[in-house]
Amino acid sequence: MRTSWTGTAWSAACEASATPFEPLVARYERPVFNAILRLAGNADEARDICQEVFVKVFENLRSYDPSRKFFSWMYRVAINETINHMKSRRRWEPLSDTLEYGHANPEQEMQASERHGEIQRALLAIDLKYRLAVIVRHFLQLSYSEAALVLDLPEKTVKSRLFTARQMLREILEPRNHAIR
């Protein structure tokens, strides 16, 4: 279950901690890192960007509007920082770190790793605006309305981009599946 940070909840968490920034990092470090990793495609860069995001959030906490959901604001900062970083490097690298899978047997692990790599390569092959929609909806598991808040887009635009992104991913991934069979 996702905790909904409001201005009041955030204030209470800060007051309860010896280090006010600690609850924020504890709550958001993993989801923010995963979102950045999906966008950037490189674990080392994702770690660096994640640190920059938390610094920016800390520096800009005063600009946070407590009438809005905290995670939406936080993810928007993460997405903007990642986009800025990617624009500055202007190159794409394949994902080198993978998420952990269940350790059933070596063959299943290899298949899962290959499938994960194919999906990551396909994500990196589609335009950023479509990739963002997929990441916030499917990897961060946000609702359409939450995705719209994070992406600062109308909900219908999010749905449209998701439809297009799924079509693009299908076109990229289906030929590979037929070649394997």
N, C-alpha and C positions, 0 to 999 in steps of 0.2 A: 504494500500500500504506500502511495506517495504522500509525503507530508506536504501540506500546503502552507507555505510561508507567507504570512501576512505581516504587515508592519508591526503589529502587536506581538506575534509569535517570534519574529526576528528580535525584537527588543528584549523579550523575556529570555530567549536563548543566549543572547549576548550577556545579559546580567547574571545568568546562572553559571557562566564559564569564567575561569580565571583569565583566559585569553579570549577576548570577544570574537575574534575571527575564527576560532576553533570550530564552533558549531557549523559555520558556513562551509568550511573545508571538509569537515566530516560528512556533511550531508551531500555535497555536490561534487566532490573531487572525482569520483568514479564516473558518474554520468557525463560530466563535462569533458573529462578525458576521452571517454568513448565517442562522444559526438565529434570532438576535434580529430580523433584518430580516423573516424570514418570520412571526414572531410579532407584531411591532409594526406592520409595514406601512409604515414611514417610515424612510428612510435616515438622515436627520439624527438622529432619536431613537435609531435603532439604534447609531449611532456613539457617542452620549453614553452609552447603556446599556452598550455594549461596554467603554468606558473604566471605568465604574463596576464592571463585573464583574471586570476585571483588578485594580483596586484592592482589591476585596473578597477576591479569591483571594489576592493578596499578603498582605493583612492576616490572613487566616485559614489560611495554609499549615500552621500548627502543628496545626490541627484535621483536616487531611487524613490519612486512614488508609491507609498504604502497602500494606496487604493488598488494597486495592480498586484498580480501574483509575482512573487519574488523570482521563482524559477524562470518565468518568461523573460524577465529582465536579464537575469544571469545568463541564460542560453543565448540571448540576443548579443550580449557582450562577447560571449565565446565565439559565436558565429562570425561577428564582425572582425574580431581579432584574427581568427583563422583565415578569413578572406583576405584581410590586409597582408597577412604573412604570405599567403599563397601568391598574391599579386606581386609581392616583392621578389619572390624566387622564380616565378614564371616557368616552373617545370614540375613534372609529376613523377613521383617515385612509387613503386609498388609497395604494398603493405608488407612489412618485414616481421612484425609481431602479430601473433594471432590470438584470438580468444581461446580460453581453455575449453576443451571438449571432454566428455566422459571418456574414461579409459577402458572401453569395452575390449578391443583387441587392436593390434597394430594395423590391420587392413582397414577397419572401420575408422580409425584415427586418420590414416592416410587419405581415405575418401573424403572425410569431413574436412580435412585441411585443404585438399584440392578444391572442394566445393566452395569453401570459404574464400580461397584465393581467386576463384573464378568470379564470385560475386563481387569481391572487392575491386578486381580489375574492371568489371562491367560498370560498377558505380563510378570509378574514376574516369571511365570513357564517356559518360554522359555529362551534359552541360551542368554547371554548378547550381543553377536555380532549380533544376529537377532533382539533383542529388540532395540538396538541402531538404526538399520536400520529403523524399524517401527517408532520410536520416531522422528527421524530427518525428515523422509519423510511425515508422516501423522499428527503428533502432532505439529511439528514446521512448517509444510507445505512448506518444501524446495523442490526445483526441484531435479531431479536425479543428475544433475551436481553439484548443491549446496551441496546435501547430500554427494556426493563423496568427495568434498573439505573438508567438516567438518569431515568426518570419515577417511580422508586420505586413500581412497581406489579408485580403478578404478570404473568408472560408471557401468560397466558390473557386477562387484562384488556386488555393492549396489543392482542392480536389482535382481541378483541371491539370495542374502540374503533376500530381500523383498519377493520374491516368496516363498522361504522356510519358512520364518516367517509366511506368510499368511496361508500356508498349516498347520503349527503347531498350529496356533491360531484357525483355522477352526476345527481341530481335537479335540482341547480342548473345544471349545465353542459349537459345534454342538450337542454333547450328552446332554448337559445341556438344550439346546433349545427343543430337543425332549422330555426330561423328563418333561418339563413345560407344553407342549401342552396336 
